[in-house]
Amino acid sequence: MNTTIYLVRHSEPFKMHRGIEDVHESILFANIKMPLSINGEKLAEKISNNDEFNNIDVVWSSNYVRAMSTAKYFAYKNNLKVNISDKFGERIHGINSWEELPLDFETHQFEDENYKIDNGESQKEVRERLLNAINYLLNEYKNKRILVVSHSTAIAFLLKKWCEISYSDSYKFNNKVFFDGKWKYCETFKLEFDENNNLIDIKNIVLTD
C-alpha cells in the first residue's frame, strides 16, 4: 500500500472587507491571526464535502488561523480532530512593514533558494521545515490518507524538492505537467509515496467549488 498526503492551500482569507486598522502589531502576528472571509468559510466547507476527501485518516494544519479554520471542515467530515504544527506555516518575510519588501522579492526568492531578508526565511529553510514535517507524517501514519492544510508559497517551496517549478508557470513531475501554476484558494495536490517514502506520483486535484 501507498501513503497518501493531500496538500491543501487554505481558503480565502478576510481581506476584502477590512476597513481602518488602528492596531499596533507585527506583520507576522497579523498574518498568523487572519481569519477566513465569509466566502472562505463557505468555500472550505463545500470543498471538504468532495468525495475525494472521504475516509481521511488524519488532518494536520499550520498554526495560522485561516489554515486551521479551513482544516476544521475536513476534520469534521471525517470525525477527526485537527492536529496543528507551526512547521506547516507560511514563509516568514522578516520585515516590519510591507513597504520594506523589495519589488522583486517574490521572484528573487523563488529563483535563489538562499535569498532572505533579515530574520525572514529563505526558500531552502521553508522547504526543509516542511520536509521534516512531511517525513514525520510518512513514518507516523504509514499507508494512511493524510490531509495537510498549509499555504501556497510554503507548498510551492516544498514541491521544489521533487518537481520542476517556474515562477507563475507550470509545475512538472517526472517531466509531466501536473499544475499550471495559477493558485486558487483550497488548491489541492495529492501525493503518493511508496513503502520507502519515495514520491511516486503527484496530481493537482481539480475540485468543484
Summary of the structure (lengths in Angstrom):
residues: 209
radius of gyration: 16.8
end to end distance: 30.3
largest distance: 53.4
contacts: 630
relative contact order: 0.21
helix: 35%
strand: 21%
